[in-house]
Amino acid sequence: MAKRVLIALSGGVDSSAAAFLLKNQGYDVAGIRFKLFETENKSEGRADTMSVADFLAIPFYELNLTKLFKEKVMDSFAESYLRGETPNPCVVCNEYIKFAQLFRFADENGYDHIATGHYARSYFDTLAQKYYLKKAVDSQKDQSYFLYTLTQEQLSRIIFPLGDLTKEEVKNLAEINGLPMKTKKESQDICFINNKNYYQFLEESYGITGEEGAFLDKYGTPLGKHKGHMRYTIGQRKGLGMSFPQPMFVAGKDAANNTVTLVEESELYKKRITVKNYSFTDSGIIDDSIRANIKIRYRQTEQPGIVGKFDEKTLLVTFDCPQRAPASGQSAVFYDGENVIGGGIIV
């Protein structure tokens, strides 16, 4: 009997091609769509996903997760900004919404595996007797950075059909086989932000309006007024609303006192960061310091360093070379070659 696979479908090229590949490989495939927010783009709506499911002749389910998505992802995003952080909602969504709900539905309905259109790979190492999360072949599309919270149990049941393909190959596969997905412009924006900036979203969705506060230099000396700490991100230079004799950059935000610290660029570089809420793909703890390559933002090339314990709940990451503008709230992800070791949230 063919293995039953539940795949997350959006109606876009990636998940559609992934479902097509699974069916061609002999799996018993079903698609599921999650409705995550009321104002979602209509091009990513139910009709598009159903057309793909109909074309592939596979069962199709839909779950309304708008309430859960708002609580776990959107609300935590807003709260993080209020604390002066720079959150990464895609990591939170993958852990608490997409994969959690895929596995829940799969378990309740007798599916052996779950699958997504993520560009990543998983494999079982017979020598080490454990599963690994691995980078995708297409380095420009690799999404392993957002998946570091996956556990051994989850990796044992996940299929990533696109991990060995490039984006161009996926597009060609979809066109050659006539998959009826919409041609969509790929967005780098967070899905629930749309075309707004973060500050507009917080103001319109949560009524959060930033109050005027002080720009400070590294010694705490006032430099002028800002329009609310949430309007600024670590490493930012443009849009400060002030001019200085030399270029100045946002280095820190104190939400409690509503201050934003500005420094010259050389002061942005940090050799050490601490990381909380961490997890590892093969366990939840770390006993000894390990060498790893570390990403502190999605598009960054990994940087070598040492990961070790700071205290019972925190890791200390020490880079070989200082890194520019690590931001509290972003994810630090640890790699061993192409394998994801784990990661956590920068403090």
Phi, psi and omega in degrees: 000136181294143176294139180268129182235131175256120182246139175286120181247138177240346186095355178272174186296321186294306182291327179294315178295322179297317178296319178300315180297317180299316180295319179294336179275001174096006178285154171271101193258141169226147180253150176222139178243135176256122171274118189256331180207151188293330185262021184299153180300129183297334179293345177253025187274187187297320184298319179297316182292320179297324181295324177292314179299319178296317180299319182275352181056052179237151175300152182224132178238159175221135177238132175270108181247023186301319181293313181295320179296319178297316183292312187278327188250301185292315180295318180292329175299311180295317180297323179296317177296323178296331178278359179088016181264174174240090190286162177236086188293337181295323177296315180297317181298315180300317184287311190262342182247288191300300184287322179300316182283327175299312180293321179299311182294320179298316180294320182288339186239015170076032177266137182283322185227162168238157181217155176219170177268019177296146173271093180196170179225152172227146179206159180258125178268110184293330180289313180278345182057047175205165180267148177236143168265128189233152176299154175285160176298319180278102184295333180285338181251353184310129182241017181300332179306325185272000190243014188293346181277355181296140183261171176301315180299318180292315180299331180292344184240000183267140172239129175246089186297338185264359187299331182263007183244155172272163178300321180297319178294323178294316178299315180297318179300317181294318181291315182299324183264005173067029180298132188274039180275153179288147173277114185241139174289128181288132182251142174265359183281159172291137191303322184272358178273330186059231183262012180273164168273168186300322183294319177299317179300313181296322181289315184283323185270333185234000180065023181273113178243123182290142177263150179300138179215192187257136162280135178237153169272182186294345179265358181090010179279129179299138179246344184156193184250141171249173187257019182123126189300335182290345181282354189236148179237154181298131181092353183292139175243311183282156175080017180282340180079012179219156175243148182227160178300332179226157180302134179238146186229151176287123181248338182192158178226132176250098185295322183299322181256002179053048177241153178233124182267131179247140180219168170286161190301323182300335181280352181283342188277131182235136178271337183228144172223158172250151187227131179245176178047043186272159175209156178237147186293339180249354175189174181259004185228166174225125183268318182238162174294142179231150172274142181206165167259135192235135171252132175251003170202157190303312187273004180279146169286140181301146181239136183289148178183189181240134178247125180212177180283138171260312170207194187295335184243003188223143174258151172249124177251124179243116182277150173296321178233140180305143183250144185281125167052055171297137187244128175302133181103336176281168181263138167256122184242135188254133181237148167240097188064238180268356182267138174278125177274316182169202180174183179187187184261129181292129176270000000 
